[in-house]
Amino acid sequence: MQLRRLPYADPGEPDLRSGSRFLLWLLARRCGGQLAALGWGLLLNLAITGLPLGVGLAVQAVVDGSGRGLLLAAGLLALLGGALALGDVMLHRTAVVNWIAAATRVQQLLARKAAELGAALTRRVAAGEVVAVSTADVEKISWFVEAVSRFAASAVTLVVLCAGLVVYVPELGTVVALAVPVLALAPLPLLPRATRRADEQREKAGRATELATDTVAGLRVLRGIGGEELFLSRYRAVSQEVRRAAVRSARSWALIAAVQVALPGLLLIGVVVYGARLALDGRIAVGELVTVYGAVLLIQQPLRQFEEIAMAYSFSRPSARRAVRVLALARGGAPVAAASGASPSGPRPPSGPPGDGDRHGGAVPRAGGGRLGGDVHDPVSGVVAPAGRFTAVVCGDPDAAGRLAERLGGHPADPGEGHRSVRLGGVALDGVPLARARAAVLVQDKDPVLLSGTLRELLDVPSSGAVDAGRALEAAHCGDVLDALAQAAPEPGGDPMDTRITERGRSLSGGQRQRLALARSLVADPEVLVLDEPTSAVDAHTEARVAKGVRGLREGRTTVVLTSSPLLLDAADRVVLVHGGAAVAAGTHRELLLTEPRYRAVVSREAEPRPGAGGEKDLVDIEESA
């Protein structure tokens, strides 16, 4: 396979039953590359181990005074040299292709899974682990895939070498043939301890990576509270644990390497002593002794492949398990099944609101080829957002609001919720292709991310075309952001749309980043737009303008806002109160203020509802504070 064919058009469906099965699946996908590497590896190794034969023939020709024999030996050495050069070049090329192809396939699978899960990925797996899997673990997995063919070539070479020596010099060849299996298997008793120490090192390194990732992500907050030194001391302690674990692991592997060097050395000494006696007795020729000596001397190279494959497997198996853990995550919260053709979860129960089973016969309706549309219904909480209306949802628990936003995007967060997927117009979102679900429903997280690039590139997203960037920026009240970007333009009076935004928008304030992210969501113009606390970082005056702009721009489109801001709530057509994970009240903002004490407690930031509190006074107080 040529590298220009990467990335794959389709990386395939992996076998996720275990880390070992995932590695076997990767090997099967590279069957052609493995056979090519095996062939070139055999050519290289046999050429190397054949050199002693040529040297032995040359020495014997000199002893016998045979010019013809010396010429034949020189020709054989030249032929072996050419085969060695060709095999070395082609094996290296093929091995690199196998390595890159395996790494590319795993990275494509991980990228596909990240795109499928979206923000739900880091809610289910620590961000540090995701980073480790997509970098270091990919490298270890591809190392094993690449090393298998070289190991197989070395194993075949040893068999051929031993058989050849037995035929060529039975007295010494038999000794070598009996000793080689012992040399190859001698490190096995040391492998379990080395593997345990390597696993311990990787586990500690993973924790260090997670701590470093979290620290960098929260650096601005840490500086604000003066916590840099505290987290630095924690990372220093964790990194020292990693260093000590790495030293212990290195000692174990160094011992295995020492065994791989010492035992062949002892065999070499034994062959020389025994062979010298045979030569003095006239039982073997001098050239034959030189041949066996050279073969035993070069036997260390194939034997080292046994050590490498053991290391590669012990390092790659935990990495493969971690990759499988990420790849097994599914939109519905349940792990996907192995690539065996069976359904991963069996029959699914009805997932609609009460009464849907009567209308649909208990089955989950699936979308056809048309456009999705209709009311949005979350069967877990009972929240309903009517089609074409601006609906606000109030949750006293921010975590519950985050889980609701995730479900509205078609990703149930809690496996205990089963397959009660959010339904759009009676269609379960997890039952339609991911691309269609994403086109129909867009969820803007509480902490949206701005990618580096120009503002024009930031707003260049898949959209319906009905909302241009200017209208979206105006609705999100981004006038001050445009002014700031115009001042930062490379040339005075430059177009702010062409001004570059730094990584994650760090040069902007929290409120500015939030409004740019909102403008990006408005440009997309999805059928259903879900906003999780879209104005938590802006002041009250700006928030009022944003609420008015979003309502006007999204007129006739379904919009769901999870918030406790009175200004956004007052702009909504309908407000739903979620308490204890369930929708307990619905109405307008002013109606709920007058009739629902639990609603007043959340909106007015009270710890508990005040018994007998006057609703009219609460309404006045909240409006004045807004």
Disulfide bonds with the S-S distance in Angstrom:
none
